[in-house]
Amino acid sequence: MPTPIELLAALQEIDQRLRQKETTLQELRQQITSIAGAVETKEQEAATQQLRLNELESRHREAESQLKEEEGKIKEKRVRQNRIRNERELMAVRREIELMKEANEKIEEQGIQLLEQIEQEKARLTQTQSQIEELKQKMVEESSRVETHIASLEQEAQQERNEREKFTREIDADLCARYERIFAKRGGVVVVEIRSDTCQGCYMRIPPHMSNQIRSSVQVNANTIFHCPHCGRILHWRPTPEGEPNV
């Protein structure tokens, strides 16, 4: 019949494995969340780029419309010019036409610049959309791999929970509750050995009389529970096999 200490030590091994599996499961789920977050960020980036592209195209259409309108006005001025006989008035109209042509050249330059910006924005948008597709494909592949791993880990974890339940039924309820409090408080390390009168949980020396009591209890199978006076962990002593130095 296992002693309470042995049952607690076995329970601790199960709980430590469970804790590690839960950590791994959390990390695996985080991988998918991280990729999904990257996809969302890229989609927001693409949406912003599309808005910029729409604005540039709108400005380019406005420039073309303005240019067409101004060219129409120049044609009207030229028609009027052909009808003028007064030299002074003719010079004034010619000057107006020259100024209008200069203004149109600036509009044409603005249109060319807008076209260049549109092409650059389209290239950036295409690249971002390509990155989104790559991330989505990666997420599909990673999700499949991770979900398979998660299913396997969850199955193993359930088996260990079932095994844990069997052990807890054999341990006194108060002792079990005490064990769980220490497990939560001390990083999953509850049952520790004493070596050379030193707790292997906090590496502090325990009083000699307590060390003697622990040894005596083990030797007579008294099943007494001793706690480290420094860290509160449950202390355990293993008799040294023959031929090995006592610790």
KENU-225920 format. One record per residue (C-alpha): residue number from 1; residue in one letter; z, x, y. Coordinates in steps of 0.02 Angstrom, whole numbers, m for minus. Example, Ala and Ser with C-alpha at 12.3 -4.5 7.8 and 13.67 -1.06 7.14 Angstrom:
// KENU-225920
{atom 1, A, {390, 615, m225}};
{atom 2, S, {357, 684, m53}};
This chain:
// KENU-225920
{atom 1, M, {0, 0, 0}};
{atom 2, P, {m53, 79, 167}};
{atom 3, T, {85, 109, 293}};
{atom 4, P, {79, 27, 466}};
{atom 5, I, {31, 195, 540}};
{atom 6, E, {m113, 215, 417}};
{atom 7, L, {m171, 37, 454}};
{atom 8, L, {m164, 71, 640}};
{atom 9, A, {m259, 235, 619}};
{atom 10, A, {m394, 145, 519}};
{atom 11, L, {m399, 6, 650}};
{atom 12, Q, {m417, 137, 786}};
{atom 13, E, {m569, 213, 700}};
{atom 14, I, {m652, 42, 691}};
{atom 15, D, {m611, 4, 872}};
{atom 16, Q, {m677, 171, 931}};
{atom 17, R, {m841, 141, 838}};
{atom 18, L, {m850, m33, 912}};
{atom 19, R, {m817, 35, 1087}};
{atom 20, Q, {m956, 163, 1065}};
{atom 21, K, {m1076, 29, 1004}};
{atom 22, E, {m1032, m82, 1152}};
{atom 23, T, {m1065, 64, 1269}};
{atom 24, T, {m1232, 98, 1185}};
{atom 25, L, {m1278, m87, 1193}};
{atom 26, Q, {m1237, m90, 1378}};
{atom 27, E, {m1344, 65, 1409}};
{atom 28, L, {m1490, m9, 1312}};
{atom 29, R, {m1482, m172, 1410}};
{atom 30, Q, {m1471, m71, 1571}};
{atom 31, Q, {m1634, 18, 1526}};
{atom 32, I, {m1726, m147, 1524}};
{atom 33, T, {m1640, m203, 1684}};
{atom 34, S, {m1689, m39, 1767}};
{atom 35, I, {m1873, m59, 1721}};
{atom 36, A, {m1871, m241, 1776}};
{atom 37, G, {m1796, m184, 1942}};
{atom 38, A, {m1934, m55, 1962}};
{atom 39, V, {m2065, m189, 1930}};
{atom 40, E, {m1985, m303, 2060}};
{atom 41, T, {m1979, m161, 2187}};
{atom 42, K, {m2163, m122, 2158}};
{atom 43, E, {m2211, m305, 2171}};
{atom 44, Q, {m2121, m316, 2338}};
{atom 45, E, {m2212, m159, 2393}};
{atom 46, A, {m2378, m236, 2341}};
{atom 47, A, {m2337, m396, 2435}};
{atom 48, T, {m2300, m296, 2593}};
{atom 49, Q, {m2462, m198, 2572}};
{atom 50, Q, {m2559, m361, 2550}};
{atom 51, L, {m2484, m429, 2711}};
{atom 52, R, {m2536, m270, 2804}};
{atom 53, L, {m2710, m283, 2728}};
{atom 54, N, {m2725, m465, 2780}};
{atom 55, E, {m2673, m420, 2957}};
{atom 56, L, {m2798, m277, 2968}};
{atom 57, E, {m2940, m386, 2902}};
{atom 58, S, {m2892, m522, 3028}};
{atom 59, R, {m2896, m396, 3171}};
{atom 60, H, {m3064, m330, 3110}};
{atom 61, R, {m3138, m506, 3109}};
{atom 62, E, {m3072, m534, 3284}};
{atom 63, A, {m3151, m370, 3342}};
{atom 64, E, {m3319, m417, 3265}};
{atom 65, S, {m3311, m590, 3344}};
{atom 66, Q, {m3268, m515, 3513}};
{atom 67, L, {m3408, m388, 3498}};
{atom 68, K, {m3533, m524, 3455}};
{atom 69, E, {m3474, m628, 3602}};
{atom 70, E, {m3486, m479, 3723}};
{atom 71, E, {m3662, m436, 3659}};
{atom 72, G, {m3712, m615, 3696}};
{atom 73, K, {m3648, m595, 3874}};
{atom 74, I, {m3748, m434, 3894}};
{atom 75, K, {m3906, m523, 3840}};
{atom 76, E, {m3873, m657, 3969}};
{atom 77, K, {m3849, m523, 4103}};
{atom 78, R, {m4014, m441, 4055}};
{atom 79, V, {m4106, m606, 4066}};
{atom 80, R, {m4030, m631, 4238}};
{atom 81, Q, {m4075, m451, 4284}};
{atom 82, N, {m4259, m484, 4250}};
{atom 83, R, {m4257, m625, 4376}};
{atom 84, I, {m4173, m530, 4518}};
{atom 85, R, {m4281, m463, 4660}};
{atom 86, N, {m4144, m404, 4775}};
{atom 87, E, {m4115, m218, 4748}};
{atom 88, R, {m3930, m223, 4793}};
{atom 89, E, {m3895, m370, 4678}};
{atom 90, L, {m3998, m285, 4541}};
{atom 91, M, {m3893, m127, 4551}};
{atom 92, A, {m3733, m230, 4539}};
{atom 93, V, {m3794, m320, 4381}};
{atom 94, R, {m3849, m156, 4303}};
{atom 95, R, {m3674, m84, 4336}};
{atom 96, E, {m3594, m237, 4255}};
{atom 97, I, {m3705, m214, 4102}};
{atom 98, E, {m3656, m29, 4089}};
{atom 99, L, {m3471, m72, 4099}};
{atom 100, M, {m3491, m207, 3968}};
{atom 101, K, {m3582, m85, 3853}};
{atom 102, E, {m3441, 42, 3874}};
{atom 103, A, {m3313, m93, 3830}};
{atom 104, N, {m3416, m140, 3677}};
{atom 105, E, {m3419, 41, 3619}};
{atom 106, K, {m3229, 41, 3623}};
{atom 107, I, {m3227, m120, 3523}};
{atom 108, E, {m3348, m41, 3397}};
{atom 109, E, {m3236, 113, 3382}};
{atom 110, Q, {m3086, 1, 3356}};
{atom 111, G, {m3182, m94, 3220}};
{atom 112, I, {m3227, 70, 3132}};
{atom 113, Q, {m3045, 126, 3137}};
{atom 114, L, {m2991, m42, 3068}};
{atom 115, L, {m3117, m26, 2926}};
{atom 116, E, {m3048, 146, 2882}};
{atom 117, Q, {m2870, 78, 2882}};
{atom 118, I, {m2926, m70, 2775}};
{atom 119, E, {m3003, 48, 2646}};
{atom 120, Q, {m2845, 155, 2643}};
{atom 121, E, {m2734, 1, 2624}};
{atom 122, K, {m2845, m67, 2484}};
{atom 123, A, {m2831, 100, 2393}};
{atom 124, R, {m2641, 99, 2410}};
{atom 125, L, {m2633, m82, 2351}};
{atom 126, T, {m2743, m44, 2201}};
{atom 127, Q, {m2632, 104, 2155}};
{atom 128, T, {m2474, m2, 2171}};
{atom 129, Q, {m2548, m141, 2066}};
{atom 130, S, {m2595, m13, 1933}};
{atom 131, Q, {m2417, 53, 1935}};
{atom 132, I, {m2352, m125, 1915}};
{atom 133, E, {m2461, m152, 1761}};
{atom 134, E, {m2403, 13, 1687}};
{atom 135, L, {m2221, m33, 1717}};
{atom 136, K, {m2246, m205, 1642}};
{atom 137, Q, {m2326, m128, 1488}};
{atom 138, K, {m2184, m4, 1476}};
{atom 139, M, {m2059, m146, 1491}};
{atom 140, V, {m2143, m242, 1349}};
{atom 141, E, {m2142, m88, 1237}};
{atom 142, E, {m1965, m37, 1286}};
{atom 143, S, {m1901, m215, 1266}};
{atom 144, S, {m1969, m224, 1090}};
{atom 145, R, {m1891, m56, 1043}};
{atom 146, V, {m1726, m93, 1128}};
{atom 147, E, {m1711, m270, 1059}};
{atom 148, T, {m1736, m202, 883}};
{atom 149, H, {m1601, m71, 914}};
{atom 150, I, {m1485, m199, 993}};
{atom 151, A, {m1506, m318, 845}};
{atom 152, S, {m1463, m177, 724}};
{atom 153, L, {m1311, m123, 826}};
{atom 154, E, {m1249, m301, 845}};
{atom 155, Q, {m1261, m327, 657}};
{atom 156, E, {m1163, m166, 626}};
{atom 157, A, {m1037, m216, 759}};
{atom 158, Q, {m1011, m387, 679}};
{atom 159, Q, {m978, m306, 511}};
{atom 160, E, {m848, m194, 591}};
{atom 161, R, {m769, m343, 681}};
{atom 162, N, {m752, m428, 513}};
{atom 163, E, {m673, m270, 441}};
{atom 164, R, {m560, m259, 593}};
{atom 165, E, {m501, m437, 566}};
{atom 166, K, {m446, m392, 389}};
{atom 167, F, {m342, m247, 453}};
{atom 168, T, {m261, m347, 592}};
{atom 169, R, {m204, m478, 465}};
{atom 170, E, {m104, m341, 377}};
{atom 171, I, {m21, m277, 536}};
{atom 172, D, {129, m357, 619}};
{atom 173, A, {73, m463, 768}};
{atom 174, D, {191, m379, 892}};
{atom 175, L, {139, m206, 834}};
{atom 176, C, {m44, m257, 844}};
{atom 177, A, {m21, m320, 1022}};
{atom 178, R, {67, m158, 1068}};
{atom 179, Y, {m76, m58, 991}};
{atom 180, E, {m206, m154, 1092}};
{atom 181, R, {m113, m125, 1255}};
{atom 182, I, {m107, 62, 1224}};
{atom 183, F, {m290, 64, 1167}};
{atom 184, A, {m343, m17, 1331}};
{atom 185, K, {m231, 94, 1437}};
{atom 186, R, {m260, 262, 1350}};
{atom 187, G, {m448, 267, 1329}};
{atom 188, G, {m455, 205, 1151}};
{atom 189, V, {m335, 336, 1081}};
{atom 190, V, {m176, 258, 1013}};
{atom 191, V, {m123, 347, 853}};
{atom 192, V, {m111, 536, 871}};
{atom 193, E, {m40, 675, 766}};
{atom 194, I, {100, 792, 815}};
{atom 195, R, {67, 976, 788}};
{atom 196, S, {194, 1111, 827}};
{atom 197, D, {303, 976, 905}};
{atom 198, T, {161, 933, 1026}};
{atom 199, C, {80, 763, 1052}};
{atom 200, Q, {m107, 782, 1022}};
{atom 201, G, {m142, 640, 1144}};
{atom 202, C, {m66, 714, 1303}};
{atom 203, Y, {m25, 889, 1237}};
{atom 204, M, {154, 878, 1296}};
{atom 205, R, {298, 939, 1186}};
{atom 206, I, {408, 805, 1113}};
{atom 207, P, {596, 827, 1088}};
{atom 208, P, {640, 922, 928}};
{atom 209, H, {754, 784, 865}};
{atom 210, M, {611, 657, 880}};
{atom 211, S, {494, 774, 787}};
{atom 212, N, {624, 788, 647}};
{atom 213, Q, {645, 599, 642}};
{atom 214, I, {456, 574, 626}};
{atom 215, R, {444, 698, 483}};
{atom 216, S, {593, 622, 394}};
{atom 217, S, {522, 447, 415}};
{atom 218, V, {355, 497, 339}};
{atom 219, Q, {438, 587, 195}};
{atom 220, V, {543, 436, 147}};
{atom 221, N, {407, 308, 189}};
{atom 222, A, {521, 224, 316}};
{atom 223, N, {373, 153, 415}};
{atom 224, T, {464, 179, 579}};
{atom 225, I, {352, 180, 734}};
{atom 226, F, {380, 321, 859}};
{atom 227, H, {301, 330, 1032}};
{atom 228, C, {268, 487, 1132}};
{atom 229, P, {397, 490, 1274}};
{atom 230, H, {261, 555, 1393}};
{atom 231, C, {102, 453, 1360}};
{atom 232, G, {168, 311, 1252}};
{atom 233, R, {46, 339, 1110}};
{atom 234, I, {100, 311, 931}};
{atom 235, L, {144, 475, 847}};
{atom 236, H, {93, 519, 670}};
{atom 237, W, {135, 670, 563}};
{atom 238, R, {39, 727, 411}};
{atom 239, P, {128, 838, 284}};
{atom 240, T, {47, 1008, 271}};
{atom 241, P, {m42, 1039, 104}};
{atom 242, E, {32, 1177, m2}};
{atom 243, G, {m30, 1349, 42}};
{atom 244, E, {m57, 1306, 226}};
{atom 245, P, {64, 1351, 368}};
{atom 246, N, {178, 1211, 429}};
{atom 247, V, {137, 1140, 598}};
